[in-house]
Amino acid sequence: MNGVAIELYDLWFDPNSVGGDMVVECWISHGPRADDPDFAPVPGDWLVLGDGDEAPLRARVLKRQGDRVSVQIQLGAESAAVA
C-alpha cells in the first residue's frame, strides 16, 4: 500500500474485478463509509472509488441491491481531478 488515505473515497473496489465495460460491484460494508448512516448511494449518484494503492477514481452508480453497489468507473481527465 502506498499510503493513499481511505477517507478520500466512498467505496473500496478490487481492480481485478473490473469488467471490460468498466463496471465493478462494491460492498458498502467493506468500504470506508460502512459506518456512515447517511451514506445511501442510489443509481445516478457519482462516487469516488479507491483500492488503497492507487489514486481514487470517479464512478457512477448503476444499481444498488442492499449492501451491493454496481458502479461504472469513468476514466480520463475528470477522474484525475478527483485526487
C-alpha positions in Angstrom: 0.0 0.0 0.0 1.5 3.4 -0.9 -0.4 5.4 1.7 -3.5 6.6 -0.2 -5.8 7.7 2.6 -9.0 5.6 2.6 -11.1 8.6 3.7 -10.5 10.1 0.2 -13.0 7.6 -1.3 -16.6 6.3 -0.7 -16.2 2.7 -1.7 -13.4 0.2 -1.9 -13.0 -1.9 -5.1 -10.9 -4.7 -6.3 -9.2 -3.7 -9.6 -9.1 -7.3 -10.7 -12.9 -7.4 -10.6 -13.5 -4.6 -13.1 -15.2 -5.8 -16.3 -14.4 -4.7 -19.8 -17.3 -2.2 -19.6 -15.6 -0.7 -16.5 -18.4 -1.9 -14.2 -17.5 -3.3 -10.8 -19.5 -4.5 -7.9 -18.6 -3.0 -4.5 -19.9 -3.6 -0.9 -20.8 -0.7 1.3 -19.9 -2.8 4.4 -16.3 -3.2 3.1 -15.8 0.5 2.4 -14.6 3.4 4.4 -18.1 4.7 4.8 -19.6 1.5 6.2 -20.4 3.2 9.5 -21.9 6.3 7.9 -25.7 6.1 8.3 -26.1 8.9 5.8 -24.3 7.1 3.0 -27.0 5.7 0.8 -26.0 5.8 -2.9 -28.7 5.5 -5.5 -28.5 5.0 -9.3 -27.1 8.1 -11.0 -25.0 9.2 -8.0 -21.3 9.9 -8.6 -18.9 8.4 -6.1 -15.2 8.1 -5.6 -13.7 4.6 -5.6 -10.4 3.5 -4.2 -8.3 0.4 -3.8 -5.9 1.6 -1.2 -2.9 1.7 -3.6 -3.7 4.0 -6.5 -5.3 7.4 -6.8 -9.1 7.4 -6.3 -11.4 7.1 -9.4 -14.8 8.6 -10.1 -17.7 6.2 -10.8 -21.4 6.4 -11.4 -23.8 4.2 -9.5 -25.7 1.9 -11.9 -27.7 -0.1 -9.3 -27.9 -0.9 -5.7 -29.1 -4.1 -4.0 -28.9 -3.7 -0.2 -25.2 -3.7 0.6 -24.0 -4.3 -3.0 -23.5 -1.3 -5.3 -22.7 -1.7 -9.0 -20.7 1.3 -10.4 -19.2 2.2 -13.8 -15.7 3.7 -13.5 -15.0 6.8 -15.5 -11.5 7.1 -16.8 -9.9 10.2 -18.2 -9.1 13.7 -17.2 -12.2 14.1 -15.0 -11.2 11.1 -12.8 -7.7 12.5 -12.3 -9.3 15.7 -11.0 -10.9 13.8 -8.1 -7.5 13.1 -6.5 
